[in-house]
């Protein structure tokens, strides 16, 4: 149930032009955890950030969660809590951040499942973390 596709972010309008300098492709190793237990390492994973709409609105290609848009600025990105998928029995809540330091992007992404009837966590979680370096 854990899909690999996104990062979403937020930034201020003051950084519109600066954010464009940070868009592009980042690559690096990403560690995956399922239900708090190490699952695997994705070696040399690539994520590309492309401007859409306003200059801070960004689509993420190669995201590791379903959500694939964010706001990106000179500080990085934030994916606010987003209900990515739902059914009669559960829904997936996704969120994440990317902290930019020079040409390195430290990512942290989450996908948590909740019981649709009670709105309580059902114990199924995914977590991705890693440091990616800008390559283009």
Backbone as CSV, one residue per row, in Angstrom:
resi,resn,N_x,N_y,N_z,CA_x,CA_y,CA_z,C_x,C_y,C_z
1,UNK,0.810,-1.206,0.000,0.000,0.000,0.000,0.848,1.263,0.000
2,UNK,2.118,1.092,0.281,2.966,2.276,0.291,3.528,2.479,-1.107
3,UNK,3.127,3.583,-1.709,3.590,3.880,-3.054,4.735,4.866,-2.972
4,UNK,5.520,4.861,-4.006,6.644,5.785,-3.977,6.454,6.832,-5.052
5,UNK,6.089,8.037,-4.665,5.981,9.129,-5.643,6.107,10.529,-5.051
6,UNK,6.425,11.366,-4.116,6.375,12.809,-3.935,7.096,13.465,-2.794
7,UNK,7.026,14.735,-2.928,7.451,15.626,-1.868,6.708,16.917,-2.107
8,UNK,6.170,17.443,-1.104,5.471,18.690,-1.280,6.047,19.705,-0.344
9,UNK,6.001,20.962,-0.752,6.658,21.916,0.103,5.927,23.204,0.184
10,UNK,6.410,24.045,1.087,5.814,25.361,1.161,6.897,26.385,1.343
11,UNK,6.627,27.556,0.821,7.579,28.644,0.937,6.860,29.947,0.822
12,UNK,7.544,31.030,1.064,6.921,32.339,1.001,7.051,32.908,-0.397
13,UNK,6.141,33.832,-0.720,6.177,34.469,-2.027,7.447,35.298,-2.210
14,UNK,8.107,35.690,-1.116,9.321,36.491,-1.196,10.450,35.745,-1.897
15,UNK,10.368,34.418,-1.940,11.451,33.615,-2.491,11.159,33.100,-3.894
16,UNK,10.162,33.664,-4.588,9.773,33.137,-5.899,10.962,33.010,-6.844
17,UNK,11.718,34.046,-7.038,12.841,33.984,-7.975,13.968,33.110,-7.454
18,UNK,14.259,33.184,-6.152,15.331,32.365,-5.587,15.008,30.886,-5.711
19,UNK,13.723,30.516,-5.593,13.362,29.102,-5.622,13.696,28.464,-6.963
20,UNK,13.611,29.234,-8.035,13.896,28.670,-9.353,15.327,28.173,-9.456
21,UNK,16.249,28.781,-8.728,17.649,28.353,-8.746,17.825,26.965,-8.140
22,UNK,16.901,26.533,-7.319,17.041,25.266,-6.615,16.269,24.135,-7.279
23,UNK,15.473,24.458,-8.295,14.745,23.411,-8.998,15.715,22.594,-9.835
24,UNK,15.356,21.365,-10.095,16.198,20.481,-10.882,16.181,19.079,-10.323
25,UNK,17.214,18.309,-10.630,17.284,16.903,-10.232,18.282,16.719,-9.096
26,UNK,17.857,15.946,-8.099,18.687,15.606,-6.939,18.772,14.084,-6.879
27,UNK,19.963,13.565,-6.553,20.156,12.108,-6.452,20.867,11.763,-5.153
28,UNK,20.528,10.581,-4.630,21.183,10.092,-3.432,20.514,8.841,-2.907
29,UNK,21.034,8.320,-1.812,20.494,7.105,-1.193,19.369,7.474,-0.231
30,UNK,18.293,6.691,-0.271,17.135,6.913,0.579,16.848,5.628,1.344
31,UNK,16.709,5.744,2.662,16.415,4.593,3.514,14.906,4.531,3.735
32,UNK,14.337,3.336,3.579,12.903,3.103,3.715,12.610,2.275,4.960
33,UNK,11.603,2.727,5.714,11.135,2.003,6.900,9.654,1.712,6.730
34,UNK,9.237,0.496,7.079,7.829,0.126,7.106,7.477,-0.269,8.522
35,UNK,6.455,0.371,9.053,6.011,0.110,10.425,7.159,0.205,11.427
36,UNK,8.056,1.187,11.208,9.159,1.432,12.131,10.359,0.522,11.980
37,UNK,10.316,-0.400,11.026,11.399,-1.356,10.813,12.083,-1.090,9.479
38,UNK,13.412,-1.114,9.475,14.156,-0.929,8.230,13.636,-1.893,7.174
39,UNK,13.394,-1.385,5.972,12.896,-2.210,4.870,13.949,-2.362,3.767
40,UNK,14.476,-1.221,3.284,15.482,-1.283,2.221,16.121,0.082,2.022
41,UNK,17.226,0.092,1.299,17.863,1.339,0.886,17.725,1.459,-0.620
42,UNK,17.243,2.606,-1.067,17.137,2.896,-2.488,18.402,3.657,-2.867
43,UNK,19.299,3.010,-3.567,20.575,3.607,-3.921,20.426,4.508,-5.144
44,UNK,21.062,5.682,-5.081,21.107,6.621,-6.194,19.718,6.977,-6.722
45,UNK,18.776,7.185,-5.797,17.410,7.552,-6.186,17.394,8.985,-6.712
46,UNK,16.611,9.219,-7.720,16.537,10.530,-8.369,15.161,11.149,-8.172
47,UNK,15.146,12.434,-7.765,13.919,13.216,-7.649,14.138,14.516,-8.407
48,UNK,13.181,14.850,-9.284,13.274,16.070,-10.076,12.132,17.003,-9.701
49,UNK,12.451,18.269,-9.476,11.487,19.285,-9.088,11.300,20.246,-10.257
50,UNK,10.053,20.349,-10.761,9.733,21.132,-11.944,8.653,22.143,-11.597
51,UNK,8.862,23.407,-11.953,7.910,24.476,-11.673,6.624,24.284,-12.470
52,UNK,5.483,24.478,-11.801,4.172,24.483,-12.464,3.395,25.647,-11.872
53,UNK,2.493,26.196,-12.583,1.698,27.302,-12.043,2.584,28.463,-11.646
54,UNK,2.444,28.896,-10.386,3.305,29.964,-9.891,4.723,29.432,-9.756
55,UNK,5.708,30.306,-9.622,7.100,29.854,-9.595,7.430,28.984,-8.388
56,UNK,6.644,29.046,-7.304,6.924,28.212,-6.129,6.142,26.904,-6.142
57,UNK,5.180,26.776,-7.049,4.413,25.540,-7.145,5.226,24.541,-7.948
58,UNK,5.500,23.386,-7.363,6.445,22.439,-7.950,5.849,21.040,-8.035
59,UNK,6.119,20.372,-9.160,5.772,18.957,-9.309,7.025,18.152,-9.029
60,UNK,6.855,17.032,-8.347,7.981,16.162,-8.020,7.900,14.900,-8.870
61,UNK,8.899,14.699,-9.706,9.010,13.474,-10.487,9.956,12.541,-9.742
62,UNK,9.525,11.306,-9.517,10.341,10.357,-8.773,10.105,10.447,-7.275
63,UNK,8.971,11.052,-6.885,8.657,11.141,-5.464,8.408,9.754,-4.899
64,UNK,8.593,9.606,-3.630,8.482,8.299,-2.992,7.141,8.075,-2.325
65,UNK,6.258,9.057,-2.383,4.891,8.904,-1.894,3.957,9.330,-3.016
66,UNK,2.666,9.137,-2.834,1.693,9.429,-3.887,1.634,10.925,-4.186
67,UNK,1.591,11.753,-3.149,1.519,13.196,-3.328,2.712,13.650,-4.159
68,UNK,2.455,14.431,-5.210,3.563,14.776,-6.106,3.678,16.262,-6.411
69,UNK,3.128,17.107,-5.551,3.308,18.551,-5.710,3.701,19.154,-4.372
70,UNK,4.345,20.332,-4.444,4.758,21.027,-3.243,5.084,22.474,-3.565
71,UNK,5.379,23.241,-2.560,5.897,24.597,-2.724,7.371,24.527,-2.357
72,UNK,8.226,25.095,-3.183,9.668,24.979,-3.011,10.256,26.385,-2.967
73,UNK,11.141,26.650,-2.008,11.829,27.935,-1.967,13.283,27.709,-1.598
74,UNK,14.014,28.772,-1.316,15.450,28.673,-1.037,15.753,27.861,0.216
75,UNK,14.760,27.620,1.073,14.958,26.822,2.292,14.673,25.346,2.071
76,UNK,13.921,25.028,1.024,13.546,23.644,0.760,12.065,23.521,0.492
77,UNK,11.465,22.413,0.919,10.042,22.204,0.664,9.360,21.584,1.873
78,UNK,8.021,21.698,1.860,7.188,21.049,2.871,5.973,20.470,2.176
79,UNK,5.640,19.256,2.516,4.398,18.654,2.041,3.455,18.678,3.243
80,UNK,2.416,19.503,3.191,1.487,19.536,4.312,0.717,18.214,4.387
81,UNK,0.139,17.877,5.543,-0.651,16.640,5.625,-1.694,16.601,4.504
82,UNK,-1.625,15.545,3.708,-2.479,15.395,2.534,-3.080,14.000,2.525
83,UNK,-4.409,13.910,2.373,-5.050,12.601,2.250,-4.869,12.152,0.811
84,UNK,-3.970,11.196,0.608,-3.576,10.789,-0.739,-4.504,9.762,-1.364
85,UNK,-5.083,8.913,-0.557,-5.963,7.851,-1.057,-6.922,7.482,0.068
86,UNK,-8.121,7.020,-0.303,-9.071,6.605,0.739,-9.965,5.490,0.207
87,UNK,-10.482,4.715,1.152,-11.440,3.655,0.848,-12.443,3.623,2.000
88,UNK,-13.344,2.673,1.973,-14.316,2.558,3.059,-13.648,2.150,4.371
89,UNK,-12.491,1.498,4.301,-11.860,0.985,5.515,-10.647,1.783,5.988
90,UNK,-9.935,2.453,5.077,-8.751,3.196,5.495,-8.497,4.378,4.577
91,UNK,-7.635,5.288,5.040,-7.115,6.347,4.174,-5.651,6.555,4.518
92,UNK,-4.903,7.069,3.549,-3.474,7.313,3.728,-3.244,8.815,3.865
93,UNK,-2.568,9.210,4.930,-2.194,10.593,5.174,-0.702,10.724,4.908
94,UNK,-0.329,11.655,4.022,1.070,11.844,3.656,1.528,13.249,4.025
95,UNK,2.819,13.358,4.353,3.418,14.647,4.684,4.930,14.499,4.595
96,UNK,5.635,15.622,4.507,7.081,15.529,4.414,7.756,16.885,4.326
97,UNK,9.085,16.842,4.403,9.900,18.053,4.297,11.170,17.757,3.515
98,UNK,11.737,18.821,3.001,13.041,18.772,2.365,13.798,20.014,2.795
99,UNK,14.899,19.846,3.462,15.688,20.981,3.933,16.882,21.149,3.004
100,UNK,16.977,22.340,2.406,18.021,22.630,1.431,19.203,23.293,2.116
101,UNK,20.413,22.748,1.866,21.658,23.305,2.399,22.675,23.269,1.262
102,UNK,22.849,24.415,0.592,23.718,24.431,-0.582,23.099,23.599,-1.680
103,UNK,23.832,22.598,-2.172,23.276,21.730,-3.215,22.808,20.382,-2.654
104,UNK,22.658,20.303,-1.330,22.149,19.078,-0.700,20.733,19.288,-0.175
105,UNK,19.901,18.275,-0.366,18.509,18.301,0.058,18.265,17.116,0.988
106,UNK,18.020,17.397,2.267,17.728,16.358,3.260,16.228,16.127,3.255
107,UNK,15.778,14.937,2.821,14.347,14.663,2.719,13.867,13.769,3.861
108,UNK,12.608,13.962,4.199,11.921,13.108,5.172,10.458,13.059,4.742
109,UNK,10.001,11.873,4.342,8.642,11.682,3.841,7.920,10.644,4.690
110,UNK,6.614,10.824,4.848,5.809,9.908,5.657,4.516,9.562,4.939
111,UNK,4.055,8.319,5.162,2.741,7.876,4.717,2.173,7.004,5.839
112,UNK,1.089,7.463,6.446,0.455,6.755,7.562,-0.967,6.377,7.180
113,UNK,-1.371,5.150,7.533,-2.734,4.715,7.261,-3.601,4.897,8.501
114,UNK,-4.852,5.313,8.254,-5.817,5.537,9.321,-7.086,4.750,9.044
115,UNK,-7.756,4.317,10.113,-9.040,3.651,10.021,-10.073,4.701,9.627
116,UNK,-10.805,4.481,8.537,-11.783,5.459,8.053,-12.937,5.676,9.011
117,UNK,-13.312,4.665,9.763,-14.446,4.779,10.687,-14.090,5.551,11.943
118,UNK,-12.876,5.337,12.456,-12.496,5.931,13.745,-11.491,7.080,13.624
119,UNK,-10.934,7.275,12.420,-9.883,8.288,12.201,-8.685,8.093,13.127
120,UNK,-8.386,6.841,13.440,-7.224,6.517,14.270,-6.212,5.734,13.437
121,UNK,-4.917,5.864,13.755,-3.900,5.110,13.013,-4.172,3.612,13.084
122,UNK,-3.979,2.909,11.961,-4.185,1.457,11.975,-2.872,0.685,12.063
123,UNK,-1.761,1.399,12.274,-0.481,0.720,12.478,0.369,0.548,11.241
124,UNK,-0.143,0.879,10.066,0.632,0.750,8.837,1.252,2.104,8.491
125,UNK,2.589,2.165,8.521,3.279,3.418,8.240,4.459,3.192,7.308
126,UNK,4.785,4.226,6.572,5.975,4.233,5.736,6.754,5.502,6.010
127,UNK,8.075,5.414,5.966,8.940,6.551,6.268,10.156,6.462,5.364
128,UNK,10.509,7.588,4.717,11.658,7.640,3.819,12.549,8.797,4.243
129,UNK,13.851,8.572,4.327,14.783,9.634,4.694,16.075,9.478,3.901
130,UNK,16.690,10.611,3.585,17.939,10.553,2.848,18.460,11.934,2.515
131,UNK,19.691,11.973,2.045,20.308,13.213,1.591,20.595,13.077,0.108
132,UNK,20.017,14.000,-0.672,20.169,13.991,-2.122,21.022,15.194,-2.530
133,UNK,21.837,15.025,-3.552,22.704,16.084,-4.048,22.231,16.528,-5.433
134,UNK,22.192,17.829,-5.659,21.743,18.361,-6.953,22.725,17.957,-8.042
135,UNK,22.184,17.415,-9.135,23.030,16.979,-10.245,22.763,17.773,-11.511
136,UNK,21.615,18.444,-11.609,21.307,19.291,-12.775,20.226,20.260,-12.433
